[in-house]
Amino acid sequence: RTATSKGRMLFANPASTTGREKMTVRLSSDDGRTWSTSKLIYGESAAYSCLAVLPDGRVAIVYERDGTTRITFSIFTLRWLRE
């Protein structure tokens, strides 16, 4: 199955309860009712992000980090996310 399979959703956000840090990607396989998988992408200051599924099924994320002074682009697989 690919990242675009029915029922599958990806979500990214700064997951800290105290500020904009800990950029995390979450995976739901039930249309967002539960988020069974999550992985920290970047542990320091992080903000706005955007996810895209690439033609080969990998996932791209672009996000602000380090007090919004840097923009980072990364690519990962669903397999990596589930590990």
Secondary structure by P-SEA (a helix, b strand, c coil): cccccccbbbbbccccccccccbbbbbbccccccccbbbbccccccccbbbbbccccbbbbbbbcccccbbbbbbbccccccc
